Amino acid sequence: MTTLNTTADAAVPAVSVGQVRKSALAATAEPAWVRWALIGTALAFLTVFLFVPLVAVFVEAFKKGADVYFAAIVDADALSAIKLTLIAAVISVPLNLVFGLAAAWCIAKFDFRGKNVLLTLIDLPFSVSPVIVGLIYMLVFGLQGWFGEWLRDHDLKIVFAVPGIVLATVFVTFPFVARELIPLMQAQGQEQEEAARVLGASGWQMFRRVTLPNVKWALLYGVILCNARAMGEFGAVSVVSGHIRGQTNTMPLHIEILYNEYQFAAAFAVASLLALLALVTMALKYIVERRVRREVRLASENQGVTP
């Protein structure tokens, strides 16, 4: 047996670490023409489906001059739509921030019965059409719905009013904050919280001084995405709003009405505001995403896991 092992070992050529690494890189590296072809395809796709439409929005918005552009922005119906959009975002984003923090804390830090059910419910708005969400609210709170008569008798309005728009916006946006926090909290583990508890920190002190600083960038990232979706939501809000001009129209709904009335310059003028929001969101997303990746990498390194 010794002779056979010695002979086998002698038959295997000595390979240096550098050769192994070089072979691994050669096995995973693509030829230059393949890389440039993929990059070119991606850039062409982005140009046709992202950059050209984005430029077209601003070109059409200013096509009839700056006077027409600003007149469309300061129109009473446009200002009402902007105001309602901001109201829906200002209410829904903080609510989703609180829910996202609570849900991520429970899922990442505790084991309990129904944990997988909670994860599934958080992902529900990603799998349900926003139009279906609006129809559900109509079924529950509409005049012919389950609580319709009771709401009418007590002079309360949910659908075709601001509360319905806020409810629809909250539903379609509540996964964003939680889904950004859960992976990061799970990667960070519980060691720091346990150490803080051993040192005598209360639950609030542990959350404020340990947990929250560790997830602040992921939290901001989720808030940015949540706000962008809240301001741009169309399907669910369209169903529950009633399209009452100057009262229940958000910016996307106002743009649709202007476009259907062939007021193209005014429609693109209001649309340019949403486009500017998208550009700001992309810039903030890029900045925060770098921070999030850095924190995930550091958390993985602390846990001894390669990200």
Secondary structure, 3 states (H helix, E strand, C coil): CHHHHHHHHHHCCCCCHHHHHHHHHHHHCCCHHHHHHHHHHHHHHHHHHHHHHHHHHHHHHCCCCHHHHHHHHCCHHHHHHHHHHHHHHHHHHHHHHHHHHHHHHHHHHCCCCCHHHHHHHHCHHHHCCHHHHHHHHHHHHCCCCCCHHHHHHCCCCCCCCHHHHHHHHHHHHCHHHHHHHHHHHHHHCCHHHHHHHHCCCCHHHHHHHHHHHHHHHHHHHHHHHHHHHHHHCCHHHHHHHCCCCCCCCCHHHHHHHHHHCCCHHHHHHHHHHHHHHHHHHHHHHHHHHHHHHHHHHHHHHHCCCCC
